[in-house]
Amino acid sequence: MSASVIARIAKIVPLAVVAAIGVSACDSPENGVQAAPSATRSAAPAVTAPSTPAGTPSTTPSATPSAPAPTSGTPAAGASTPAADHRGAATPTATPTAKPTATAKPSAKPTAKPTATATEPASSGGIGITFDGLGEGQRIQVGDKVSFSVTWKNNDSTGSRQVAPVVATQQYEGAPCSMVLAMAEGTLERKDASGWKALPSLSQGGGMDYASTGNDAAFTLAAGESRTVEYRMRLDVSNRPGSLAVEADAPAPHATSFKDMEKNVVTTKVVDDHRPVVNSVSDPSLLVFGGAPTEFSYTLSSPDGVTRLHPSVFLSARNSQQLSASDVVVQAKVGNEWKTFKTVQDCNGRLGVEPTELADLLPGSSVPYTFRVAVARFAGPVAIEVGGVAGGHHSADSLVQPYSKG
């Protein structure tokens, strides 16, 4: 465009209108200023001022000459017509004025960013749940009482929420019994106004019944209000070590659907410093189904002494449903004689001898035991697991894999 043409345009269009066109061009979606929609609520005066006159009748560029005054807070009224021209059939005046007014671009962005950051905390809602006294990776000793608390907070900016506080453990890899459900064994208590109340179970179990255990302790939280409830739990010594997830939930009282129930989970580490230890296991002799038993020995010790130490011997078959207790005979060597014990099925589906049945086997600082196991008929590959129990604490089982012959 020639200098003479620019000069003629400058005489016709007031400088304030030209500046408004430049600002409108910078504020257009093509220039990216509207990329942060969350800022429009809190930064309304800064962002929406140029667009407020859009509903007013369109003015012509023949504004009075007094408009180009330096105090450009009011020229927004005349900005609607140039802005409309820019979005529609862009007039030639928009092209030369965009570059001189590019300095308006930095002034628009700083007003939006600070206000968008300030509104972020208010955008979160629902019920927040936090644990105190129970942390991620915290060691929990079986048999010890563990006290902790859970806080429920209404993070909604408006309105109240009803909460029936619920705490329970998820399925547990170290559960004593896992054939049906791997549930941690133990007790859980909640402190109510009347004192400590024993809850039905420490574990969630297999359904959603546990989510109703907080109905009798339900409370209402106003916006921003919180409530803390104290708990204490004790894991039975029959639990084996493992990772145990403790879950706190926020269902509504007497709810029938728990699809959108808020929750928080802390994963702890269960340990047992009192469990017996299998020190060594001999190679087993050949097992012949319906014939010769397999014979083997192993030693067992306990950090708490062996006064209450008992061995355990159990057989697992791939097709365990095809074997019954009458198909398996377990004998232990007492002195120079073989003693036969009653065979039972444990809660994990294994066939063997309850440790209490072996209480009369002589103890020692490190006790050697010799067993033999006979299987009356073929039921696929079998494995024998040996271990021990001392004062209710269970050792890790060691595998005895006999060579089997049909």
Long-range contacts (C-beta under 8 A, 24 or more apart in sequence): 1-92, 1-96, 6-96, 9-92, 9-93, 9-96, 12-61, 13-61, 13-93, 14-61, 14-63, 14-65, 14-67, 14-68, 15-68, 16-63, 16-67, 16-68, 16-69, 16-72, 16-75, 16-78, 17-61, 17-63, 17-67, 17-75, 17-78, 17-79, 17-82, 18-93, 18-97, 18-100, 18-101, 19-72, 19-75, 19-97, 19-101, 19-104, 20-50, 20-72, 20-75, 20-76, 20-78, 20-79, 20-82, 20-83, 21-79, 21-82, 21-83, 21-85, 21-86, 21-93, 21-94, 21-97, 21-98, 21-101, 22-97, 22-98, 22-100, 22-101, 22-102, 22-104, 23-50, 23-79, 23-101, 23-104, 23-108, 24-50, 24-79, 24-82, 24-83, 24-86, 25-86, 25-94, 25-97, 25-98, 25-101, 26-98, 26-101, 26-102, 26-104, 26-105, 26-108, 27-108, 28-86, 28-87, 31-105, 33-105, 33-108, 33-109, 33-112, 36-112, 36-113, 36-116, 38-116, 38-119, 38-120, 38-123, 39-112, 39-113, 39-115, 39-116, 39-119, 41-119, 42-115, 42-116, 42-118, 42-119, 43-111, 43-112, 43-115, 43-116, 46-108, 46-111, 46-112, 46-115, 47-108, 47-111, 47-112, 49-76, 50-76, 50-79, 50-83, 51-80, 51-83, 52-76, 53-77, 53-79, 53-80, 54-80, 54-83, 54-84, 56-80, 58-84, 122-157, 124-155, 125-155, 125-156, 125-157, 126-155, 126-156, 126-262, 127-152, 127-153, 127-154, 127-155, 127-161, 127-163, 127-221, 127-250, 127-262, 128-152, 128-153, 128-155, 128-262, 129-153, 129-248, 129-249, 129-250, 129-262, 129-263, 129-264, 130-264, 131-246, 131-248, 131-264, 131-266, 132-228, 134-246, 134-266, 134-268, 135-266, 135-268, 136-266, 136-267, 136-268, 137-267, 137-268, 137-269, 138-266, 138-268, 138-269, 139-268, 139-269, 139-270, 139-271, 140-235, 140-244, 140-268, 140-269, 140-270, 140-271, 141-270, 141-271, 141-272, 141-273, 142-235, 142-236, 142-237, 142-239, 142-241, 142-270, 142-271, 142-272, 142-274, 142-393, 143-234, 143-235, 143-236, 143-237, 143-274, 144-234, 144-235, 145-232, 145-233, 145-234, 146-232, 146-233, 146-234, 146-235, 147-230, 147-231, 147-232, 148-230, 148-231, 148-232, 149-228, 149-229, 149-230, 149-231, 150-228, 150-229, 150-231, 150-248, 151-226, 151-227, 151-228, 151-229, 152-221, 152-226, 152-227, 152-228, 152-229, 152-250, 153-221, 153-224, 153-225, 153-226, 153-227, 154-221, 154-222, 154-223, 154-224, 154-225, 154-226, 155-224, 156-223, 157-223, 157-224, 158-223, 159-223, 160-220, 160-221, 160-222, 160-223, 160-225, 161-220, 161-221, 162-218, 162-219, 162-220, 162-221, 162-252, 162-253, 163-214, 163-218, 163-219, 163-220, 163-221, 163-227, 163-250, 163-251, 163-252, 163-253, 164-212, 164-214, 164-215, 164-217, 164-218, 164-250, 164-251, 164-252, 164-253, 164-254, 164-255, 165-190, 165-214, 165-217, 165-218, 165-219, 165-227, 165-229, 165-248, 165-250, 166-210, 166-211, 166-213, 166-214, 166-248, 166-249, 166-250, 166-251, 167-199, 167-231, 167-246, 167-247, 167-248, 167-249, 168-199, 168-201, 168-202, 168-203, 168-204, 168-210, 168-213, 168-246, 168-247, 169-202, 169-203, 169-204, 169-244, 169-245, 169-246, 169-247, 170-203, 170-204, 170-244, 170-245, 170-246, 170-247, 170-265, 171-203, 171-204, 172-203, 172-239, 172-242, 172-244, 172-245, 172-270, 173-242, 173-243, 174-239, 174-240, 174-241, 174-242, 174-244, 174-270, 175-239, 175-240, 176-236, 176-238, 176-239, 176-240, 176-347, 176-394, 177-346, 177-347, 177-348, 178-348, 179-347, 179-348, 179-349, 180-206, 181-205, 181-206, 184-235, 184-239, 184-244, 184-270, 185-235, 185-236, 185-238, 185-239, 186-233, 186-234, 186-235, 186-236, 186-239, 187-233, 187-234, 188-231, 188-232, 188-233, 189-231, 189-232, 189-233, 190-217, 190-229, 190-230, 190-231, 191-229, 191-230, 191-231, 191-232, 192-217, 196-232, 202-233, 202-235, 204-247, 208-258, 211-249, 211-251, 211-255, 211-258, 211-261, 212-251, 212-254, 212-255, 214-249, 214-251, 214-253, 215-253, 215-254, 218-253, 235-270, 236-392, 237-272, 237-274, 237-391, 237-392, 237-393, 238-392, 238-394, 239-270, 239-272, 240-270, 240-272, 240-275, 240-394, 240-396, 241-269, 241-270, 241-271, 241-272, 241-275, 242-269, 242-270, 243-267, 243-268, 243-269, 243-270, 244-268, 244-269, 244-270, 272-393, 272-394, 273-303, 274-302, 274-303, 274-304, 274-390, 274-391, 274-393, 275-302, 275-303, 275-390, 275-393, 275-394, 275-395, 275-396, 276-300, 276-301, 276-302, 276-309, 276-387, 276-388, 276-389, 276-390, 276-393, 276-394, 276-395, 277-301, 277-302, 277-303, 277-395, 277-396, 278-386, 278-387, 278-388, 278-395, 278-396, 278-397, 278-398, 279-366, 281-386, 281-398, 281-400, 284-384, 284-400, 284-401, 284-402, 284-403, 285-402, 286-402, 286-403, 286-404, 286-405, 287-373, 287-374, 287-375, 287-382, 287-402, 287-403, 287-404, 287-405, 288-404, 288-405, 289-375, 289-376, 289-377, 289-378, 289-379, 289-404, 289-405, 289-406, 290-375, 290-376, 290-377, 290-378, 291-405, 292-374, 293-329, 293-331, 293-372, 293-373, 293-374, 293-375, 294-372, 294-373, 294-374, 294-384, 294-400, 294-402, 294-403, 295-370, 295-371, 295-372, 296-370, 296-371, 296-372, 296-384, 296-386, 296-400, 296-402, 297-368, 297-369, 297-370, 297-371, 298-368, 298-369, 298-386, 298-398, 298-400, 299-366, 299-367, 299-368, 299-369, 300-366, 300-367, 300-369, 300-387, 300-388, 300-395, 301-365, 301-366, 301-367, 302-388, 302-390, 302-393, 304-390, 304-391, 304-393, 306-363, 306-364, 306-365, 306-366, 306-367, 306-390, 307-363, 308-390, 308-391, 309-363, 309-367, 309-388, 309-389, 309-390, 310-355, 310-356, 310-358, 310-359, 310-361, 310-388, 310-389, 310-390, 311-355, 311-358, 311-361, 311-367, 311-369, 311-371, 311-386, 311-387, 311-388, 312-352, 312-353, 312-354, 312-355, 312-358, 312-386, 312-387, 312-388, 312-389, 312-394, 312-397, 313-352, 313-353, 313-371, 313-373, 313-384, 313-385, 313-386, 314-346, 314-350, 314-351, 314-352, 314-353, 314-384, 314-385, 314-397, 315-350, 315-351, 315-352, 315-373, 315-375, 315-382, 315-383, 315-384, 315-385, 316-349, 316-350, 316-382, 316-383, 316-384, 316-385, 317-351, 317-379, 317-380, 317-381, 317-382, 318-379, 318-380, 318-381, 318-382, 319-379, 319-380, 320-349, 320-350, 320-351, 320-379, 322-379, 322-380, 323-351, 323-375, 323-377, 323-379, 324-351, 325-351, 326-376, 327-351, 327-375, 327-376, 327-377, 327-379, 328-352, 328-373, 328-374, 328-375, 328-376, 329-373, 329-374, 329-376, 330-371, 330-372, 330-373, 331-371, 331-372, 331-373, 331-374, 332-358, 332-361, 332-369, 332-370, 332-371, 333-369, 333-370, 333-371, 333-372, 334-360, 334-361, 334-362, 338-372, 350-385, 355-388, 355-389, 373-402, 378-406
